[in-house]
Amino acid sequence: MPAWARAAVGFGGLLLVWQAIVLSRWVPQLYVPGVPAIAAALVGLLRDPAFWHHEALSLARAFGGLAFATLTGVGVALLAARHAVVARALAPIVQVMLSLPPAALVPLSIFALGLGWELFAFIVWFAAFWTVYAGANNALRASEPVQLQVARALGYGPWETLLKVRLPAATPEIFTAIRIAGAGCLMATVAAEMLAGRNGLGFLLYDAAFSLQTPTMFALLVVAGANGVLMNRVVLASRGRVASWHDRLSEMARA
């Protein structure tokens, strides 16, 4: 069965279970509406030009934050791979930062950065940077000894070895970290918009929830999930351009 067919069957099964729970009256429909009501609300959103403005803002914040976090996270990981003192200095900080929810920084960040784009840029960057750095750092440290010995035999210096041997070999694992960080960016974007936003998908979710527009709220959750699929596809497409050689080698090994 093709992948799209399996996904359709799984999603269809979820909708059937959802509708069965609604029809069973276990929970009030005021709080858990049926699939038709959610679908109607979703269609209404897609027809509303104002919704697309909010959606575009949320996607721009999430993708922009992920791109900046990828550049800075990989850059700092390269510096840590070249200078052990940087890696040792960041090691205890990374453990703390990875466990700190980005939404917890929103109140303090409002005082420091205001309610403009700087606030969202910082929160979304923070949500992704530490994941990208940790993944890139681990990948760069896991270089094969044979590769390093060949690089030295060819006369490569430390930076040449890092950029021409260790970084390409680490690229597939780095993209795995970027995929995980992408989900964090979307969640941080929605959370920041709910807590401090005046626009965006999170703002719409907050407004719909507290005005008891539950079909609209669930429709917005569907959109948030679709954004996650879109983010994952974009990262996978980027990986295919940069690290397609890894997939070809894996296919050769399985043949």
N, C-alpha and C positions, 0 to 999 in steps of 0.2 A: 504494500500500500504506500503510495507517495506520501511525503512528509506533510503536504498541504491537506491531504485527505485525513491523515491521523489527527492533525490539528483541528479540522472541521468536526470530526467525530467527538473529540474531547470537549470542544467548546459547545457543541450541540447537547452533549450529555449534561454539561454544567447548567445550561439553560433549562433543560427538562427538570433537573433536580430542583433548581431555583423555583420554577413555576409550580412544581408539586408542593413545595413547602408553603408557598403563598396560598395555594388553593386549600391546603389543609387547615388554614386558620390558626396555626400554632403561634404566629406573630401577627400583630395588627398591620394591615396593608398601609396604614399611614406611615409606618416606619420601614417596611419592606414591601415596596410595590411590585407588581407583577412584571413579567418580561414585556408584554405589550405596552404598558405605561412607560417603562424605561425606554423602549424603542421609539415611542412617539416623542418623548422628551429629547432623545438624541437627534432625531430628524429635525426637530424644532431648533436645536442648537446649530446644527450644520447649515441651516438656512438663514441663520442670523449673522449678518456681516460683523456685528460687534463681537461675537464669539471668536471669530477668526483673528480679530485684533488681539484679544487676550491670549489666544493659543499661540500666535506668532511671538508674542513677548515672552511667554514661558519657554518656548523652544529656543529662542535666541539666548535667553539667560542660561539654560541648561547646556546647550552646545558650546556657547562661548566660554562658560566656566570650565567645561571638560577640556576644551582645546588649550586654554591657558594652564590648567592643572597638569595636562600631559607634558607641555613644553617645560614647565618649571620642575615637575616631578622627575622626569627623565634627566633633565639637566643637573639637578642636585644629586641624583643617583650616580651619574657619571662622575661628578666631582667626588662623591664618597668612594666610588670604586677606585679612583686614582689616588686619593689621599685618605688613608685609614683613619686619621684623626677626625675627619669630618663624619665618617660612619660611626665612630665611637661616640662622638658628641651627640649625634642625632638618635642613637639607638634607644635611650630611655624616653626621649621626647615622643618618638613615634608610637610607642606602646600607649602612652597617655592620650595622644591626639586621636588615635584610631578608635578609642573607646568613648570619645567625647561627642555627643550628638550635636550636629551643626545647628539645630534649632535652638539649643541652649545658649548659643552665642548671639542670637538675634536681639534680645533686649539690650545687652551691653553695646552691641554694634550700632544700634540705632543712635545712641548718644555719641558715639565716636564718628559715625559716617553719615548720619542722617537717614532720610527715607528715599534717597535717590538710587541711581544705578550702582553706585559704589557699594551699598549695602548688599544687594543681591550678588554682585560680582564676588565679594569677599566670602559670603556664606557658601555659595556654590563651589568656588575654588577650594575652600577649606574642606568641603565634603569629599572632594576627589583627590586633592594633592597627596595626602598621606597614603592613600591606597595605591596610587600610581607609584609614589616613591618606594614604598615597601616592596611592591611587586618587581619594579625595575632593579632595585638594589639586590634582592634575592636572585634574580635572573642573571645579573652581571657577576655575582659572586660564584655562580655555579658553572663557570666556564670549564670546558674539558681541558685537562692538562696537556693532552696531545696537541690541541689547537694552539695553546700558549707556547709549547715547545717549537712547533713549526713556525710560529710568528717570530720567535727569537732567532731561529735558524735562518730566516729570511732577512734578518737585520732590522725588524720593526722595533721602534722605540716604544716606551710605555703608552704614550698617547695614540700612536698608530695602532698598537695592539688593541687598545681599548675601543677605538672607533671603527677599525676595519675587521676585527675578529670577534671581540667580546660582545659589542653592541649588536651586530647582525645575528649572532647566535642567540642572544637574549630576546630578540624582537618578538617571537611568538608568545613567550610568557609575559612580556610587557603588555601585549595587546589583551591578554586575558585579564590583567589588572585594570586596563582601561575599560574593558566591558563592565567589570564590577563597579568601577568608579562612575561609569555612565549612569547606572541605576541610582547610585547615591546622589548624583547631580540632579536628577529628576525629582527625587524625594526632597532634597534640600530646597530646590526651587519652589515646589508646592508649599512646603512648610514655611519658608520665608514669606511667601505671598499671603499665606493665611494669617501670619502673625503681624506682618508689617506692610503688606501690599495694598495698593489701591487699584490694582489691575492684575491681570494674569489668571491662570487656571486656578491657583490656590485661592485667590480672592473670590472667584466665582463659586468655588466649592464652599468656602466659609459662608458666603451670603446665602447660598441655596440651603445649606444645612440649618442655619439658625432662623431661616424664614419658613422652615418645614416644607420646602419644595423637594421632597425626597426623590421623585422620579428624575428631576433635573440633577440632583446630587449624584445619583447612581449613574446617570448618563455621563456626567463629568468624570466619574471614576473610570468608566469605560474608555473615555478619551485619554485619561492619564495612563491607562494600561497600553493603549495603542501607541502613545508616545514612547513608552519603554521598548516596544517592539521596533519602532522606527529607529530609536537610538542604537539598539543592538545591531540592526541591519547596517546602519551607517558605519559603525565601528568594524563590523565584519568585512564590509566592502573595502574599507581602508586597509585592513589587515591583508586582504587578498591582493591588493596592489603592492604592499610593502614586503610581505612574507609569504608569497605564494610558493616560493622555493621549498619552504618547509613542508607544505602539503604534498608537493611532488615527491620529495624524498620519503615521506611517510607512505605514499602509495607504492613507491618502488620497494620499500622494505616489506610491505604486506604482500607484494606480488610473488 
